[in-house]
Amino acid sequence: MMKNLKKAIEGRRTYYSISDKSPISNDDLKEIIDFAVLNVPSAFNSQSTRVVLLLNENHKKLWNIVKKILKQRVPADAFPSTEAKIDNAFAAGYGTILFYEDESVVEGLQHAFPSYSDNFPVWSQQTSAMHQFAIWTLLEEAGFGASLQHYNPIIDEEVAKAFNINEKWKLIAQMPFGIPTSEPAPKEFQPLESRVIIHK
């Protein structure tokens, strides 16, 4: 049953325990991504966000790349726990969504509107964030659990080679997802009085 927007936003949480099962077809999964990319707003209607969906062996390939790179950087005695987290919380999922921003679009806007030049990279990040939130919420509504990871920039080059990514696309975030196998940790909320101000 479709949830209303408030319920979907409320239900969107970070899930670290996920399985490699899907509650929907891959066509429906693509429709979720297509819908968000088509309808989420962007500064100057730049439409700079690019999304790559990795499934099956491509999904596993990504997290093997992450492990290989981290093994070179993480102390040997600490790596087993790092590897376990990747295997159980990310690689164990059904797929991963990679969020990119097309820097050629950002640079084009900087040249076209030089007075806003410094703002376009910031607005590009905001555009990506809106896409991340929209897709994360839609995945939750469909029955998935997901989390948002940021192993960039250390994985950027290897990932770009592995999946033939345009050199002008900048990796922003990785979103592994799957059917939740346990509940997320309780969420603590700071008082709204210190976060929202209303002038009447």
Sequence and secondary structure as in RCSB ss.txt:
>XXXX:A:sequence
MMKNLKKAIEGRRTYYSISDKSPISNDDLKEIIDFAVLNVPSAFNSQSTRVVLLLNENHKKLWNIVKKILKQRVP
ADAFPSTEAKIDNAFAAGYGTILFYEDESVVEGLQHAFPSYSDNFPVWSQQTSAMHQFAIWTLLEEAGFGASLQH
YNPIIDEEVAKAFNINEKWKLIAQMPFGIPTSEPAPKEFQPLESRVIIHK
>XXXX:A:secstr
    HHHHHHH  B   B S  SS HHHHHHHHHHHHHHS  GGG   EEEEEEEHHHHHHHHHHHHHHHHTTS 
TTTHHHHHHHIIIIITTSSEEEEEEEEHHHHHHHHHH GGGTTHHHHHHHHHHHHHHHHHHHHHHHHT EE  B 
 TTTTHHHHHHHHT  TTEEEEEEEEEE BSS         GGGT     
